[in-house]
């Protein structure tokens, strides 16, 4: 497949990440249908991981450096996109390999406001190999350190923005 076709395909991935994320926001705010939210959250995580892998495969050196260097602030902590994307990779592996999984987020009420948070890792029923063995250990540790118990939207919004910004820069450099 030509590089131009690959870029067009990845643009569709990036657009899908954004559209699933926006749909997820609507479901969280308006109706909070648990099943629909879970479905959209899993789809969003899948598309984030696919897009992340595409960049890693096609622009490994620059993309890896950006993920390591660039950070976002979540609850006063500066977190690299590398760690956030590893945490999302853990969730993707969890969804992909664990047929018993029923949820990766839960609602909480704080000062009368509903928020949806990622569940603690000890509430995710999975085999130990997905927590402690290579290549799963690093994503699991990133999830525990940076993603669990955080608001879903606080984690996903900066990742979606990072992927979209990176794609637009990559597209401009590659096509020009």
Backbone torsions as a table, in degrees:
resi	resn	phi	psi	omega
1	UNK	NA	137.4	-178.6
2	UNK	-69.9	155.7	180.0
3	UNK	-59.4	-39.3	179.6
4	UNK	-61.5	-43.4	177.5
5	UNK	-64.9	-39.6	177.0
6	UNK	-60.5	-43.0	179.4
7	UNK	-63.7	-43.3	178.3
8	UNK	-61.4	-41.1	179.0
9	UNK	-64.8	-41.2	179.5
10	UNK	-70.5	-30.6	174.7
11	UNK	-60.4	-39.8	176.5
12	UNK	-63.1	-38.5	176.5
13	UNK	-61.9	-47.7	-179.4
14	UNK	-62.2	-42.9	178.0
15	UNK	-62.9	-38.4	178.7
16	UNK	-66.4	-41.8	176.2
17	UNK	-55.3	-48.6	-176.9
18	UNK	-65.1	-45.1	-177.6
19	UNK	-66.1	-39.3	176.8
20	UNK	-65.1	-39.5	178.5
21	UNK	-62.5	-45.1	-179.6
22	UNK	-64.3	-39.0	177.6
23	UNK	-65.6	-39.8	177.6
24	UNK	-59.7	-43.0	178.5
25	UNK	-59.7	-43.1	-179.8
26	UNK	-63.0	-44.2	-179.3
27	UNK	-64.7	-40.3	180.0
28	UNK	-62.9	-46.7	-173.2
29	UNK	-76.8	-44.8	-170.6
30	UNK	-86.0	-46.8	-169.6
31	UNK	-125.6	-25.7	-171.8
32	UNK	39.7	63.4	171.1
33	UNK	-80.8	111.1	-174.6
34	UNK	-55.0	-46.0	-178.4
35	UNK	-65.3	-47.5	-179.6
36	UNK	-63.2	-40.3	178.5
37	UNK	-62.5	-46.2	179.1
38	UNK	-59.7	-44.4	179.8
39	UNK	-61.0	-49.4	-179.8
40	UNK	-66.4	-38.4	178.8
41	UNK	-62.4	-45.3	178.3
42	UNK	-61.8	-42.7	178.2
43	UNK	-63.5	-43.8	180.0
44	UNK	-61.3	-44.7	179.2
45	UNK	-62.4	-42.2	178.8
46	UNK	-60.7	-47.7	-178.1
47	UNK	-68.1	-34.1	175.1
48	UNK	-61.8	-46.6	-177.8
49	UNK	-65.2	-41.5	178.5
50	UNK	-62.1	-44.3	-179.7
51	UNK	-65.8	-43.8	177.4
52	UNK	-57.9	-45.1	179.3
53	UNK	-64.5	-38.2	179.5
54	UNK	-62.0	-47.1	178.2
55	UNK	-61.6	-42.1	-179.1
56	UNK	-61.7	-41.9	-179.2
57	UNK	-70.1	-39.5	-170.7
58	UNK	-97.6	-15.1	-178.6
59	UNK	-148.0	48.9	-167.5
60	UNK	-51.9	-52.5	-173.0
61	UNK	-64.5	-53.1	-178.3
62	UNK	-66.3	-44.4	-177.8
63	UNK	-63.9	-42.9	178.9
64	UNK	-61.3	-43.7	178.7
65	UNK	-61.7	-43.1	179.1
66	UNK	-62.2	-45.7	-179.8
67	UNK	-59.9	-38.3	-178.6
68	UNK	-74.3	-40.3	-173.8
69	UNK	-82.4	-41.9	-174.4
70	UNK	-79.2	140.7	-178.7
71	UNK	-129.6	165.6	171.6
72	UNK	-134.0	154.6	-179.5
73	UNK	-99.8	123.8	176.7
74	UNK	-127.2	116.8	-177.2
75	UNK	52.1	41.9	176.0
76	UNK	81.3	0.6	178.7
77	UNK	-106.2	130.3	173.0
78	UNK	-82.5	122.3	-176.1
79	UNK	-125.1	132.5	178.9
80	UNK	-71.5	151.5	175.4
81	UNK	-63.8	-29.0	175.2
82	UNK	-55.3	-49.2	-178.6
83	UNK	-68.6	-39.0	177.5
84	UNK	-64.4	-44.4	-179.3
85	UNK	-68.0	-32.6	173.9
86	UNK	-65.6	-41.0	177.0
87	UNK	-61.7	-39.8	176.8
88	UNK	-67.2	-36.9	176.3
89	UNK	-59.8	-40.7	176.5
90	UNK	-58.7	-46.1	179.4
91	UNK	-62.9	-42.3	179.3
92	UNK	-61.3	-45.6	176.8
93	UNK	-61.3	-38.7	178.7
94	UNK	-61.6	-46.5	-179.7
95	UNK	-66.0	-43.2	-174.2
96	UNK	-70.6	-38.3	-172.0
97	UNK	-103.8	-4.9	-171.8
98	UNK	-119.8	100.8	-178.2
99	UNK	-73.7	-12.9	-179.0
100	UNK	-88.7	-8.1	-174.2
101	UNK	-65.4	133.9	179.0
102	UNK	-117.8	-20.3	177.5
103	UNK	-165.2	150.8	176.9
104	UNK	-125.6	4.5	178.1
105	UNK	-144.5	161.8	176.5
106	UNK	-149.0	147.7	179.4
107	UNK	-76.6	149.9	172.2
108	UNK	-142.3	148.1	178.3
109	UNK	-107.3	125.7	179.1
110	UNK	-133.0	118.3	-177.0
111	UNK	53.7	37.6	178.0
112	UNK	82.3	0.5	-179.3
113	UNK	-108.2	137.1	177.1
114	UNK	-81.3	133.4	170.4
115	UNK	-139.7	149.6	179.9
116	UNK	-108.0	126.4	-177.3
117	UNK	-119.0	151.3	173.2
118	UNK	-69.0	140.1	-177.4
119	UNK	-72.1	154.2	173.2
120	UNK	-62.0	148.5	-176.8
121	UNK	-60.6	-30.5	-179.7
122	UNK	-72.3	-8.8	175.0
123	UNK	-92.5	-2.9	178.7
124	UNK	-96.0	113.7	-177.8
125	UNK	-79.5	111.4	-179.9
126	UNK	-156.1	162.4	178.0
127	UNK	-65.8	148.5	-179.7
128	UNK	-59.5	-29.3	-178.0
129	UNK	-60.5	-27.6	-179.6
130	UNK	-80.1	-2.4	177.5
131	UNK	-112.1	-35.5	-167.4
132	UNK	-119.5	-6.5	-177.3
133	UNK	-108.5	150.3	174.6
134	UNK	-65.0	140.4	0.8
135	UNK	-93.4	14.5	-173.5
136	UNK	-86.9	-20.1	-172.7
137	UNK	-61.4	-46.6	-176.7
138	UNK	-63.4	-45.8	175.6
139	UNK	-61.5	-38.4	178.4
140	UNK	-61.8	-46.1	179.9
141	UNK	-63.5	-38.6	177.6
142	UNK	-65.5	-40.3	178.0
143	UNK	-60.7	-49.5	-179.3
144	UNK	-59.6	-41.4	-174.0
145	UNK	-80.0	-32.7	-168.6
146	UNK	-125.0	-19.1	-171.8
147	UNK	-113.3	-43.7	-173.9
148	UNK	-58.6	143.3	-179.4
149	UNK	69.7	-2.5	177.5
150	UNK	-84.8	156.7	176.6
151	UNK	-65.8	135.1	-179.4
152	UNK	-53.2	-48.8	-176.4
153	UNK	-67.5	-32.3	178.1
154	UNK	-66.0	-29.3	178.3
155	UNK	-85.0	-45.5	-173.4
156	UNK	-74.2	-37.4	-176.7
157	UNK	-56.3	-51.3	-179.7
158	UNK	-65.5	-32.1	178.3
159	UNK	-66.6	-45.4	178.8
160	UNK	-59.6	-46.0	178.8
161	UNK	-61.9	-43.4	179.7
162	UNK	-59.6	-47.6	-179.4
163	UNK	-64.8	-41.1	179.2
164	UNK	-66.1	-45.6	178.9
165	UNK	-61.9	-44.9	-179.4
166	UNK	-62.4	-42.4	179.5
167	UNK	-59.6	-46.3	-177.7
168	UNK	-62.7	-39.1	177.5
169	UNK	-68.4	-43.2	179.3
170	UNK	-61.4	-44.1	179.8
171	UNK	-60.8	-45.3	-179.3
172	UNK	-62.7	-45.7	-178.3
173	UNK	-67.7	-41.3	-174.6
174	UNK	-73.9	-40.9	-175.8
175	UNK	-81.4	-29.1	-177.9
176	UNK	-69.0	NA	NA
